[in-house]
Amino acid sequence: MKITDISLTLFHFEGLPPTAYAAHLANTSGRSELGLVRIATDDGLEGHSFLGSAMRPAGLEAKALVEGLKPLLMGQDPLDRERLHQLMARWSRTFNLKPLGAMDVALWDLAGKAAGLPIHRLLGSYRHAIPVYASSQKLASPQAYAEQALEFKAQGYQAYKIHPVGDAAADVAICERVREAVGDAYPLMLDASFAYRFDEAVRVGRAIERMGFRWYEDPLTENDIYNCAKLRQKLDVPLMATELPSGGLDTYPIWITERATDYLRGDVPMKGGITTMVKTAHLAEAFNLQYEVHHGGNSMNNLAGLHVAMAIRNCEFFEMILPMASHRYALLNDPVVDAQGFMHAPTAPGLGAEIDFDLIRRNTITELR
């Protein structure tokens, strides 16, 4: 089997609600742009993925994918994923990893279709369902967070994560109000999104520790390994890092050797695809660390992350980031959470995605080859 064509169809991502998560991220509103990646082969099989998100239009990475990565893959055997990943990763030094992640997902989708198996079965399934937590956007008041947490708790979601406003005192007040609303037994997490100085991170960490939070995510800047290690020594609540910076497997070991985090973290676009995620999860497992899958920014990336979560044992939850309209688009079968708060493993070959090709055609901007 050989790759005969690769294309990228850019299309409008419509109906985005006004949303903010953190100061380092663009706010969403109205429309963005996604890209449908298509890898075709000489035996008629195709692999697909999406490039882009509500916060980062696909056009920003289009040239790198079509002019940089496509020539590396043309004529290659798509089942040589590890070799092709290494080849693309070397070239990717000249840009970010999002195009590599999209290509890698499409290659895995194609491999699953060739084998007639879902990707998690190719990887070696560990489970067939996983608990889901609702992951908030920034909201207007502590009461708004409390009401949202209660809403998703009533729907069966098994935990709730707070993306707060980024001010230490205000963030503690938000956490206190949510804990009061949902009760002592319901799992809560805080994702501070790199907002605090060290002294603020200590104060907030001690507060949520008293409240019994499950984990404390990214309180300090993404490269501050020194202070993360100090912070971890001061707190009992588990610290989670490594969602950023963007980078491959080789960016993780220093976090382990410096004992700067209790959990590792990763996703498709920031880390270079399913291939890197699986390696990182196994690295974490070797040190008895959790590897929690971060949301992927679009429907296909989130589906890819779900396959990874089904194939590893050291992932406790699957993240459903809110509002859902900002991260779910152009699939006819986005996975849903059942009444008990579980998301179930896809059963169709490859990603198992039913792409809404009619919607994409109606919203097409251009097709790049």
Contacts in CASP RR format, 6 or more apart in sequence:
PFRMAT RR
TARGET T0000
AUTHOR 0000-0000-0000
METHOD contacts of the structure
MODEL  1
MKITDISLTLFHFEGLPPTAYAAHLANTSGRSELGLVRIATDDGLEGHSF
LGSAMRPAGLEAKALVEGLKPLLMGQDPLDRERLHQLMARWSRTFNLKPL
GAMDVALWDLAGKAAGLPIHRLLGSYRHAIPVYASSQKLASPQAYAEQAL
EFKAQGYQAYKIHPVGDAAADVAICERVREAVGDAYPLMLDASFAYRFDE
AVRVGRAIERMGFRWYEDPLTENDIYNCAKLRQKLDVPLMATELPSGGLD
TYPIWITERATDYLRGDVPMKGGITTMVKTAHLAEAFNLQYEVHHGGNSM
NNLAGLHVAMAIRNCEFFEMILPMASHRYALLNDPVVDAQGFMHAPTAPG
LGAEIDFDLIRRNTITELR
1 41 0 8 1.000
1 42 0 8 1.000
1 43 0 8 1.000
1 45 0 8 1.000
1 77 0 8 1.000
1 78 0 8 1.000
1 79 0 8 1.000
1 114 0 8 1.000
2 41 0 8 1.000
2 42 0 8 1.000
2 75 0 8 1.000
2 76 0 8 1.000
2 77 0 8 1.000
2 78 0 8 1.000
3 39 0 8 1.000
3 40 0 8 1.000
3 41 0 8 1.000
3 73 0 8 1.000
3 74 0 8 1.000
3 75 0 8 1.000
3 76 0 8 1.000
3 77 0 8 1.000
3 78 0 8 1.000
4 40 0 8 1.000
4 41 0 8 1.000
4 42 0 8 1.000
4 74 0 8 1.000
4 75 0 8 1.000
5 38 0 8 1.000
5 39 0 8 1.000
5 40 0 8 1.000
5 74 0 8 1.000
5 369 0 8 1.000
6 37 0 8 1.000
6 38 0 8 1.000
6 39 0 8 1.000
6 40 0 8 1.000
6 66 0 8 1.000
6 70 0 8 1.000
6 73 0 8 1.000
6 74 0 8 1.000
6 369 0 8 1.000
7 37 0 8 1.000
7 38 0 8 1.000
7 40 0 8 1.000
7 367 0 8 1.000
7 368 0 8 1.000
7 369 0 8 1.000
8 35 0 8 1.000
8 36 0 8 1.000
8 37 0 8 1.000
8 38 0 8 1.000
8 51 0 8 1.000
8 58 0 8 1.000
8 62 0 8 1.000
8 65 0 8 1.000
8 66 0 8 1.000
8 367 0 8 1.000
8 368 0 8 1.000
8 369 0 8 1.000
9 35 0 8 1.000
9 36 0 8 1.000
9 38 0 8 1.000
9 360 0 8 1.000
9 364 0 8 1.000
9 366 0 8 1.000
9 367 0 8 1.000
9 368 0 8 1.000
10 33 0 8 1.000
10 34 0 8 1.000
10 35 0 8 1.000
10 58 0 8 1.000
10 59 0 8 1.000
10 62 0 8 1.000
10 364 0 8 1.000
10 365 0 8 1.000
10 366 0 8 1.000
10 367 0 8 1.000
10 368 0 8 1.000
11 33 0 8 1.000
11 34 0 8 1.000
11 35 0 8 1.000
11 36 0 8 1.000
11 330 0 8 1.000
11 359 0 8 1.000
11 360 0 8 1.000
11 363 0 8 1.000
11 364 0 8 1.000
11 365 0 8 1.000
12 31 0 8 1.000
12 32 0 8 1.000
12 33 0 8 1.000
12 363 0 8 1.000
12 365 0 8 1.000
13 31 0 8 1.000
13 32 0 8 1.000
13 33 0 8 1.000
13 34 0 8 1.000
13 54 0 8 1.000
13 329 0 8 1.000
13 330 0 8 1.000
14 30 0 8 1.000
14 31 0 8 1.000
14 329 0 8 1.000
14 363 0 8 1.000
15 30 0 8 1.000
15 31 0 8 1.000
15 325 0 8 1.000
16 28 0 8 1.000
16 29 0 8 1.000
16 30 0 8 1.000
16 31 0 8 1.000
16 32 0 8 1.000
16 54 0 8 1.000
16 325 0 8 1.000
16 326 0 8 1.000
17 28 0 8 1.000
17 29 0 8 1.000
17 30 0 8 1.000
17 323 0 8 1.000
17 325 0 8 1.000
17 326 0 8 1.000
18 27 0 8 1.000
18 28 0 8 1.000
18 29 0 8 1.000
18 30 0 8 1.000
19 27 0 8 1.000
19 28 0 8 1.000
19 29 0 8 1.000
19 54 0 8 1.000
19 137 0 8 1.000
19 138 0 8 1.000
19 323 0 8 1.000
19 326 0 8 1.000
20 27 0 8 1.000
20 28 0 8 1.000
20 137 0 8 1.000
20 138 0 8 1.000
21 137 0 8 1.000
21 138 0 8 1.000
21 163 0 8 1.000
21 193 0 8 1.000
22 138 0 8 1.000
22 163 0 8 1.000
22 166 0 8 1.000
22 193 0 8 1.000
22 194 0 8 1.000
22 195 0 8 1.000
23 166 0 8 1.000
23 193 0 8 1.000
23 195 0 8 1.000
24 193 0 8 1.000
24 194 0 8 1.000
25 55 0 8 1.000
25 193 0 8 1.000
26 55 0 8 1.000
26 56 0 8 1.000
27 55 0 8 1.000
28 54 0 8 1.000
28 55 0 8 1.000
28 326 0 8 1.000
32 52 0 8 1.000
32 53 0 8 1.000
32 54 0 8 1.000
32 55 0 8 1.000
32 56 0 8 1.000
32 57 0 8 1.000
33 52 0 8 1.000
33 57 0 8 1.000
33 58 0 8 1.000
33 59 0 8 1.000
33 365 0 8 1.000
34 50 0 8 1.000
34 51 0 8 1.000
34 52 0 8 1.000
34 53 0 8 1.000
34 58 0 8 1.000
34 298 0 8 1.000
34 329 0 8 1.000
34 330 0 8 1.000
35 50 0 8 1.000
35 51 0 8 1.000
35 52 0 8 1.000
35 58 0 8 1.000
35 59 0 8 1.000
35 62 0 8 1.000
36 48 0 8 1.000
36 49 0 8 1.000
36 50 0 8 1.000
36 330 0 8 1.000
36 355 0 8 1.000
36 360 0 8 1.000
37 47 0 8 1.000
37 48 0 8 1.000
37 49 0 8 1.000
37 50 0 8 1.000
37 51 0 8 1.000
37 65 0 8 1.000
37 102 0 8 1.000
37 103 0 8 1.000
37 105 0 8 1.000
37 106 0 8 1.000
38 46 0 8 1.000
38 47 0 8 1.000
38 48 0 8 1.000
38 106 0 8 1.000
39 46 0 8 1.000
39 47 0 8 1.000
39 48 0 8 1.000
39 73 0 8 1.000
39 78 0 8 1.000
39 103 0 8 1.000
39 106 0 8 1.000
39 107 0 8 1.000
39 110 0 8 1.000
40 46 0 8 1.000
40 47 0 8 1.000
41 78 0 8 1.000
41 110 0 8 1.000
45 110 0 8 1.000
45 113 0 8 1.000
45 114 0 8 1.000
46 110 0 8 1.000
46 113 0 8 1.000
47 106 0 8 1.000
47 107 0 8 1.000
47 109 0 8 1.000
47 110 0 8 1.000
47 113 0 8 1.000
48 106 0 8 1.000
48 109 0 8 1.000
48 300 0 8 1.000
48 351 0 8 1.000
48 353 0 8 1.000
48 355 0 8 1.000
49 101 0 8 1.000
49 102 0 8 1.000
49 103 0 8 1.000
49 105 0 8 1.000
49 106 0 8 1.000
49 109 0 8 1.000
49 300 0 8 1.000
49 301 0 8 1.000
49 304 0 8 1.000
49 351 0 8 1.000
50 58 0 8 1.000
50 102 0 8 1.000
50 298 0 8 1.000
50 299 0 8 1.000
50 300 0 8 1.000
50 301 0 8 1.000
50 330 0 8 1.000
51 58 0 8 1.000
51 59 0 8 1.000
51 61 0 8 1.000
51 62 0 8 1.000
51 65 0 8 1.000
51 98 0 8 1.000
51 99 0 8 1.000
51 102 0 8 1.000
52 58 0 8 1.000
52 59 0 8 1.000
52 61 0 8 1.000
52 98 0 8 1.000
52 102 0 8 1.000
52 269 0 8 1.000
52 297 0 8 1.000
52 298 0 8 1.000
53 269 0 8 1.000
53 296 0 8 1.000
53 297 0 8 1.000
53 298 0 8 1.000
53 301 0 8 1.000
53 327 0 8 1.000
54 297 0 8 1.000
54 326 0 8 1.000
54 327 0 8 1.000
55 297 0 8 1.000
56 98 0 8 1.000
61 95 0 8 1.000
61 96 0 8 1.000
61 98 0 8 1.000
61 99 0 8 1.000
61 102 0 8 1.000
62 368 0 8 1.000
64 94 0 8 1.000
64 95 0 8 1.000
64 99 0 8 1.000
65 99 0 8 1.000
65 102 0 8 1.000
65 103 0 8 1.000
66 368 0 8 1.000
66 369 0 8 1.000
68 91 0 8 1.000
68 99 0 8 1.000
69 88 0 8 1.000
69 91 0 8 1.000
69 92 0 8 1.000
69 99 0 8 1.000
69 100 0 8 1.000
69 103 0 8 1.000
72 84 0 8 1.000
72 87 0 8 1.000
72 88 0 8 1.000
72 91 0 8 1.000
73 84 0 8 1.000
73 88 0 8 1.000
73 103 0 8 1.000
76 84 0 8 1.000
78 84 0 8 1.000
78 107 0 8 1.000
78 110 0 8 1.000
78 111 0 8 1.000
78 114 0 8 1.000
79 111 0 8 1.000
79 114 0 8 1.000
81 104 0 8 1.000
81 107 0 8 1.000
81 108 0 8 1.000
81 111 0 8 1.000
81 275 0 8 1.000
82 275 0 8 1.000
84 103 0 8 1.000
84 107 0 8 1.000
85 100 0 8 1.000
85 104 0 8 1.000
85 275 0 8 1.000
85 276 0 8 1.000
88 100 0 8 1.000
88 103 0 8 1.000
88 104 0 8 1.000
89 100 0 8 1.000
89 248 0 8 1.000
89 272 0 8 1.000
92 99 0 8 1.000
92 100 0 8 1.000
92 272 0 8 1.000
96 246 0 8 1.000
97 246 0 8 1.000
97 247 0 8 1.000
97 248 0 8 1.000
97 269 0 8 1.000
97 270 0 8 1.000
97 271 0 8 1.000
97 272 0 8 1.000
97 273 0 8 1.000
98 269 0 8 1.000
98 270 0 8 1.000
98 272 0 8 1.000
100 272 0 8 1.000
100 273 0 8 1.000
101 268 0 8 1.000
101 269 0 8 1.000
101 271 0 8 1.000
101 272 0 8 1.000
101 273 0 8 1.000
102 268 0 8 1.000
102 269 0 8 1.000
104 268 0 8 1.000
104 272 0 8 1.000
104 273 0 8 1.000
104 274 0 8 1.000
104 275 0 8 1.000
104 276 0 8 1.000
105 268 0 8 1.000
105 273 0 8 1.000
105 274 0 8 1.000
105 300 0 8 1.000
105 301 0 8 1.000
105 304 0 8 1.000
105 351 0 8 1.000
108 119 0 8 1.000
108 122 0 8 1.000
108 274 0 8 1.000
108 275 0 8 1.000
108 304 0 8 1.000
108 307 0 8 1.000
108 350 0 8 1.000
108 351 0 8 1.000
109 119 0 8 1.000
109 350 0 8 1.000
109 351 0 8 1.000
109 352 0 8 1.000
109 353 0 8 1.000
110 350 0 8 1.000
111 119 0 8 1.000
111 122 0 8 1.000
111 350 0 8 1.000
112 118 0 8 1.000
112 119 0 8 1.000
112 122 0 8 1.000
112 349 0 8 1.000
112 350 0 8 1.000
113 349 0 8 1.000
113 350 0 8 1.000
115 122 0 8 1.000
115 349 0 8 1.000
116 349 0 8 1.000
116 350 0 8 1.000
117 349 0 8 1.000
117 350 0 8 1.000
118 307 0 8 1.000
118 345 0 8 1.000
118 346 0 8 1.000
118 347 0 8 1.000
118 348 0 8 1.000
118 349 0 8 1.000
118 350 0 8 1.000
118 351 0 8 1.000
118 352 0 8 1.000
119 274 0 8 1.000
119 304 0 8 1.000
119 307 0 8 1.000
119 311 0 8 1.000
119 346 0 8 1.000
119 350 0 8 1.000
119 351 0 8 1.000
120 306 0 8 1.000
120 307 0 8 1.000
120 308 0 8 1.000
120 310 0 8 1.000
120 311 0 8 1.000
120 345 0 8 1.000
120 346 0 8 1.000
122 350 0 8 1.000
123 278 0 8 1.000
123 307 0 8 1.000
123 308 0 8 1.000
123 311 0 8 1.000
124 311 0 8 1.000
125 310 0 8 1.000
125 311 0 8 1.000
125 345 0 8 1.000
126 310 0 8 1.000
126 311 0 8 1.000
126 312 0 8 1.000
126 313 0 8 1.000
127 310 0 8 1.000
127 313 0 8 1.000
127 345 0 8 1.000
128 310 0 8 1.000
128 344 0 8 1.000
128 345 0 8 1.000
129 342 0 8 1.000
129 343 0 8 1.000
129 344 0 8 1.000
129 345 0 8 1.000
130 306 0 8 1.000
130 309 0 8 1.000
130 310 0 8 1.000
130 315 0 8 1.000
130 317 0 8 1.000
130 318 0 8 1.000
130 342 0 8 1.000
130 343 0 8 1.000
131 158 0 8 1.000
131 159 0 8 1.000
131 316 0 8 1.000
131 317 0 8 1.000
131 318 0 8 1.000
131 341 0 8 1.000
131 342 0 8 1.000
132 157 0 8 1.000
132 158 0 8 1.000
132 317 0 8 1.000
132 318 0 8 1.000
132 319 0 8 1.000
132 320 0 8 1.000
132 337 0 8 1.000
132 341 0 8 1.000
132 342 0 8 1.000
132 343 0 8 1.000
133 157 0 8 1.000
133 158 0 8 1.000
133 159 0 8 1.000
133 160 0 8 1.000
133 161 0 8 1.000
133 187 0 8 1.000
133 189 0 8 1.000
133 317 0 8 1.000
133 318 0 8 1.000
133 319 0 8 1.000
133 320 0 8 1.000
134 148 0 8 1.000
134 149 0 8 1.000
134 152 0 8 1.000
134 157 0 8 1.000
134 159 0 8 1.000
134 160 0 8 1.000
134 161 0 8 1.000
134 320 0 8 1.000
134 322 0 8 1.000
135 160 0 8 1.000
135 161 0 8 1.000
135 163 0 8 1.000
135 191 0 8 1.000
135 295 0 8 1.000
135 319 0 8 1.000
135 320 0 8 1.000
135 321 0 8 1.000
135 322 0 8 1.000
136 145 0 8 1.000
136 148 0 8 1.000
136 149 0 8 1.000
136 160 0 8 1.000
136 161 0 8 1.000
136 162 0 8 1.000
136 163 0 8 1.000
136 322 0 8 1.000
137 163 0 8 1.000
137 321 0 8 1.000
137 322 0 8 1.000
137 323 0 8 1.000
137 326 0 8 1.000
138 163 0 8 1.000
138 164 0 8 1.000
138 165 0 8 1.000
139 145 0 8 1.000
139 148 0 8 1.000
142 173 0 8 1.000
142 174 0 8 1.000
142 176 0 8 1.000
142 177 0 8 1.000
142 178 0 8 1.000
143 177 0 8 1.000
145 162 0 8 1.000
145 164 0 8 1.000
145 174 0 8 1.000
145 177 0 8 1.000
145 178 0 8 1.000
146 177 0 8 1.000
146 178 0 8 1.000
146 180 0 8 1.000
146 181 0 8 1.000
146 182 0 8 1.000
147 181 0 8 1.000
148 160 0 8 1.000
148 322 0 8 1.000
149 160 0 8 1.000
149 178 0 8 1.000
149 181 0 8 1.000
149 182 0 8 1.000
149 186 0 8 1.000
149 188 0 8 1.000
150 181 0 8 1.000
150 182 0 8 1.000
152 160 0 8 1.000
153 160 0 8 1.000
153 182 0 8 1.000
153 186 0 8 1.000
155 337 0 8 1.000
155 339 0 8 1.000
155 341 0 8 1.000
156 337 0 8 1.000
156 339 0 8 1.000
156 340 0 8 1.000
156 341 0 8 1.000
157 320 0 8 1.000
157 337 0 8 1.000
157 341 0 8 1.000
158 187 0 8 1.000
158 317 0 8 1.000
158 341 0 8 1.000
158 342 0 8 1.000
159 186 0 8 1.000
159 187 0 8 1.000
159 188 0 8 1.000
159 189 0 8 1.000
159 214 0 8 1.000
159 317 0 8 1.000
160 178 0 8 1.000
160 182 0 8 1.000
160 186 0 8 1.000
160 187 0 8 1.000
160 188 0 8 1.000
160 189 0 8 1.000
161 188 0 8 1.000
161 189 0 8 1.000
161 190 0 8 1.000
161 191 0 8 1.000
161 217 0 8 1.000
161 319 0 8 1.000
162 171 0 8 1.000
162 174 0 8 1.000
162 175 0 8 1.000
162 178 0 8 1.000
162 188 0 8 1.000
162 189 0 8 1.000
162 190 0 8 1.000
162 191 0 8 1.000
163 191 0 8 1.000
163 193 0 8 1.000
164 170 0 8 1.000
164 171 0 8 1.000
164 174 0 8 1.000
164 175 0 8 1.000
164 190 0 8 1.000
164 192 0 8 1.000
164 195 0 8 1.000
165 171 0 8 1.000
165 174 0 8 1.000
166 192 0 8 1.000
166 193 0 8 1.000
166 195 0 8 1.000
166 196 0 8 1.000
167 195 0 8 1.000
168 195 0 8 1.000
168 196 0 8 1.000
168 200 0 8 1.000
168 203 0 8 1.000
168 204 0 8 1.000
171 190 0 8 1.000
171 192 0 8 1.000
171 195 0 8 1.000
171 204 0 8 1.000
172 203 0 8 1.000
172 204 0 8 1.000
172 207 0 8 1.000
172 208 0 8 1.000
175 188 0 8 1.000
175 190 0 8 1.000
175 204 0 8 1.000
175 207 0 8 1.000
175 208 0 8 1.000
175 211 0 8 1.000
175 213 0 8 1.000
176 207 0 8 1.000
176 211 0 8 1.000
178 188 0 8 1.000
179 188 0 8 1.000
179 211 0 8 1.000
179 212 0 8 1.000
182 188 0 8 1.000
184 212 0 8 1.000
187 214 0 8 1.000
188 208 0 8 1.000
188 211 0 8 1.000
188 212 0 8 1.000
188 213 0 8 1.000
188 214 0 8 1.000
189 213 0 8 1.000
189 214 0 8 1.000
189 215 0 8 1.000
189 216 0 8 1.000
189 217 0 8 1.000
190 204 0 8 1.000
190 205 0 8 1.000
190 208 0 8 1.000
190 213 0 8 1.000
190 215 0 8 1.000
190 216 0 8 1.000
190 217 0 8 1.000
191 217 0 8 1.000
191 218 0 8 1.000
192 201 0 8 1.000
192 204 0 8 1.000
192 216 0 8 1.000
192 217 0 8 1.000
192 218 0 8 1.000
192 219 0 8 1.000
193 218 0 8 1.000
194 218 0 8 1.000
194 219 0 8 1.000
194 220 0 8 1.000
194 221 0 8 1.000
194 222 0 8 1.000
194 244 0 8 1.000
195 219 0 8 1.000
196 204 0 8 1.000
196 219 0 8 1.000
196 220 0 8 1.000
198 220 0 8 1.000
198 227 0 8 1.000
198 230 0 8 1.000
198 231 0 8 1.000
200 219 0 8 1.000
201 219 0 8 1.000
201 220 0 8 1.000
201 227 0 8 1.000
201 231 0 8 1.000
202 231 0 8 1.000
202 234 0 8 1.000
202 235 0 8 1.000
204 216 0 8 1.000
204 219 0 8 1.000
205 216 0 8 1.000
205 219 0 8 1.000
205 235 0 8 1.000
205 237 0 8 1.000
206 234 0 8 1.000
206 235 0 8 1.000
208 216 0 8 1.000
208 237 0 8 1.000
209 216 0 8 1.000
209 235 0 8 1.000
209 236 0 8 1.000
209 237 0 8 1.000
212 237 0 8 1.000
213 237 0 8 1.000
214 238 0 8 1.000
215 237 0 8 1.000
215 238 0 8 1.000
215 239 0 8 1.000
215 240 0 8 1.000
215 262 0 8 1.000
215 263 0 8 1.000
215 292 0 8 1.000
216 235 0 8 1.000
216 237 0 8 1.000
216 238 0 8 1.000
216 239 0 8 1.000
216 240 0 8 1.000
217 239 0 8 1.000
217 240 0 8 1.000
217 241 0 8 1.000
217 243 0 8 1.000
217 265 0 8 1.000
218 240 0 8 1.000
218 241 0 8 1.000
218 243 0 8 1.000
218 244 0 8 1.000
219 231 0 8 1.000
219 239 0 8 1.000
220 227 0 8 1.000
220 228 0 8 1.000
220 231 0 8 1.000
222 241 0 8 1.000
222 243 0 8 1.000
222 244 0 8 1.000
222 245 0 8 1.000
223 245 0 8 1.000
225 254 0 8 1.000
225 255 0 8 1.000
225 258 0 8 1.000
225 260 0 8 1.000
226 258 0 8 1.000
226 260 0 8 1.000
228 239 0 8 1.000
228 241 0 8 1.000
228 255 0 8 1.000
228 260 0 8 1.000
228 261 0 8 1.000
229 258 0 8 1.000
229 259 0 8 1.000
229 260 0 8 1.000
231 239 0 8 1.000
232 239 0 8 1.000
232 259 0 8 1.000
232 260 0 8 1.000
232 261 0 8 1.000
232 262 0 8 1.000
238 262 0 8 1.000
238 263 0 8 1.000
238 290 0 8 1.000
239 260 0 8 1.000
239 261 0 8 1.000
239 262 0 8 1.000
239 263 0 8 1.000
240 261 0 8 1.000
240 262 0 8 1.000
240 263 0 8 1.000
240 265 0 8 1.000
240 292 0 8 1.000
241 255 0 8 1.000
241 260 0 8 1.000
241 261 0 8 1.000
241 263 0 8 1.000
241 264 0 8 1.000
241 265 0 8 1.000
242 251 0 8 1.000
242 252 0 8 1.000
242 255 0 8 1.000
242 261 0 8 1.000
242 263 0 8 1.000
242 264 0 8 1.000
242 265 0 8 1.000
242 266 0 8 1.000
243 265 0 8 1.000
243 266 0 8 1.000
243 267 0 8 1.000
243 270 0 8 1.000
243 294 0 8 1.000
244 270 0 8 1.000
245 251 0 8 1.000
246 270 0 8 1.000
246 271 0 8 1.000
247 270 0 8 1.000
247 271 0 8 1.000
247 272 0 8 1.000
247 276 0 8 1.000
248 271 0 8 1.000
248 272 0 8 1.000
248 276 0 8 1.000
248 280 0 8 1.000
249 276 0 8 1.000
249 279 0 8 1.000
249 280 0 8 1.000
249 283 0 8 1.000
252 264 0 8 1.000
252 280 0 8 1.000
252 283 0 8 1.000
253 283 0 8 1.000
254 260 0 8 1.000
255 261 0 8 1.000
255 264 0 8 1.000
256 264 0 8 1.000
256 283 0 8 1.000
256 287 0 8 1.000
256 289 0 8 1.000
261 289 0 8 1.000
262 289 0 8 1.000
262 290 0 8 1.000
263 284 0 8 1.000
263 289 0 8 1.000
263 290 0 8 1.000
263 291 0 8 1.000
263 292 0 8 1.000
264 280 0 8 1.000
264 281 0 8 1.000
264 283 0 8 1.000
264 284 0 8 1.000
264 289 0 8 1.000
264 290 0 8 1.000
264 291 0 8 1.000
264 292 0 8 1.000
265 291 0 8 1.000
265 292 0 8 1.000
265 294 0 8 1.000
266 277 0 8 1.000
266 280 0 8 1.000
266 291 0 8 1.000
266 292 0 8 1.000
266 293 0 8 1.000
266 294 0 8 1.000
267 277 0 8 1.000
267 293 0 8 1.000
267 294 0 8 1.000
267 295 0 8 1.000
267 296 0 8 1.000
267 297 0 8 1.000
267 301 0 8 1.000
267 305 0 8 1.000
268 274 0 8 1.000
268 277 0 8 1.000
268 296 0 8 1.000
268 301 0 8 1.000
268 304 0 8 1.000
268 305 0 8 1.000
269 296 0 8 1.000
269 297 0 8 1.000
269 301 0 8 1.000
270 294 0 8 1.000
271 277 0 8 1.000
271 280 0 8 1.000
273 304 0 8 1.000
274 304 0 8 1.000
274 305 0 8 1.000
274 307 0 8 1.000
274 308 0 8 1.000
277 293 0 8 1.000
277 305 0 8 1.000
277 308 0 8 1.000
278 308 0 8 1.000
278 311 0 8 1.000
278 312 0 8 1.000
280 291 0 8 1.000
281 291 0 8 1.000
281 308 0 8 1.000
281 312 0 8 1.000
281 314 0 8 1.000
281 315 0 8 1.000
282 312 0 8 1.000
284 290 0 8 1.000
284 291 0 8 1.000
284 314 0 8 1.000
285 291 0 8 1.000
285 312 0 8 1.000
285 313 0 8 1.000
285 314 0 8 1.000
289 314 0 8 1.000
290 314 0 8 1.000
290 315 0 8 1.000
290 316 0 8 1.000
291 312 0 8 1.000
291 314 0 8 1.000
291 315 0 8 1.000
292 315 0 8 1.000
292 316 0 8 1.000
292 317 0 8 1.000
292 319 0 8 1.000
293 305 0 8 1.000
293 306 0 8 1.000
293 308 0 8 1.000
293 309 0 8 1.000
293 315 0 8 1.000
293 318 0 8 1.000
293 319 0 8 1.000
294 319 0 8 1.000
295 301 0 8 1.000
295 302 0 8 1.000
295 319 0 8 1.000
295 320 0 8 1.000
295 321 0 8 1.000
295 327 0 8 1.000
296 302 0 8 1.000
296 304 0 8 1.000
296 305 0 8 1.000
296 327 0 8 1.000
297 321 0 8 1.000
297 327 0 8 1.000
298 327 0 8 1.000
298 329 0 8 1.000
299 327 0 8 1.000
299 328 0 8 1.000
299 329 0 8 1.000
299 330 0 8 1.000
299 331 0 8 1.000
299 334 0 8 1.000
299 353 0 8 1.000
300 331 0 8 1.000
300 351 0 8 1.000
300 353 0 8 1.000
302 327 0 8 1.000
302 328 0 8 1.000
302 334 0 8 1.000
302 335 0 8 1.000
303 331 0 8 1.000
303 334 0 8 1.000
303 335 0 8 1.000
303 346 0 8 1.000
303 351 0 8 1.000
303 352 0 8 1.000
303 353 0 8 1.000
304 351 0 8 1.000
306 318 0 8 1.000
306 335 0 8 1.000
306 343 0 8 1.000
306 345 0 8 1.000
306 346 0 8 1.000
307 345 0 8 1.000
307 346 0 8 1.000
307 351 0 8 1.000
308 315 0 8 1.000
309 315 0 8 1.000
309 318 0 8 1.000
310 345 0 8 1.000
318 343 0 8 1.000
320 337 0 8 1.000
320 343 0 8 1.000
321 327 0 8 1.000
328 334 0 8 1.000
330 355 0 8 1.000
330 356 0 8 1.000
330 359 0 8 1.000
330 360 0 8 1.000
331 353 0 8 1.000
331 354 0 8 1.000
331 355 0 8 1.000
331 356 0 8 1.000
332 354 0 8 1.000
332 355 0 8 1.000
332 356 0 8 1.000
333 352 0 8 1.000
333 353 0 8 1.000
333 354 0 8 1.000
335 343 0 8 1.000
335 344 0 8 1.000
335 346 0 8 1.000
336 343 0 8 1.000
337 343 0 8 1.000
338 344 0 8 1.000
346 352 0 8 1.000
END
